[in-house]
Amino acid sequence: MTTKKSKPLRDRIANALSGDNSSGLDADIIRELAALLDETGLTEIEIESGGARIRVARGGSTVAAPMAGPAQAPAAAPQVAPPEPAVRNGTIVTSPMVGTIYLAPQPGAPPFVKVGDAVTDGTLCIIEAMKTMNPVPAPVAGHVAEIFVRDGQPVEFGEPLMRIE
C-alpha cells in the first residue's frame, strides 16, 4: 500500500477517530482499508474509538465515517421490494466455522460428492481452520442438488455450502 502521508495507517486512523483534523479522514484511509480487505481476504473491517466509527465492508455495504453529532435521518427513498428468491426444496448445508473449504480429501483426488450424488451420512467436504481439517457431515439423507462453493474457497460461519434434496 502506498500512502501520501508519512504516518502509518493505524496512526492516521487513530487521529481521525480522536477528532484530530490535521490528518483528516481522507479518501486515502478508506482506500487503504479497502486494500487491506483484499490482502487479508476479510469481508469487513470496523474500527471504533470514543463514539466514532470507521467501517469498510465488501459486497455492496456502506462505508461509515466518524459521527460528529446526532445522526440525521436520511431522506426518504422509495421502497422497492427485493425480488423473492425462488423457493427451493431441500436442506441447505451451511458452514459450521470460518476457514477454507476443500471438496476433495486431497489435491487431485475425486471430490467427496458431486451434484446428483446420493448421500446418507458421511463427509460432504472438509473445512480447514487453524491448520485443522474439520469434516462437514451430511445432515440429512438425499441427493446433492447444488454446490454453492468451489474447492479452496474461503468460507464464513453460516455461509451456504450445498443443498441436499
Secondary structure, DSSP 8 states (H G I E B T S, - for coil): ---SSSS-HHHHHHHHHTT-TTT---HHHHHHHHHHHHHHT-SEEEEEETTEEEEEESSS---B----SS-------------------SEEEE-SSSEEEESSSSTTS--S--TT-EESSSEEEEEEETTEEEEEE-SS-EEEEEE-S-TT-EE-TT-EEEEE-
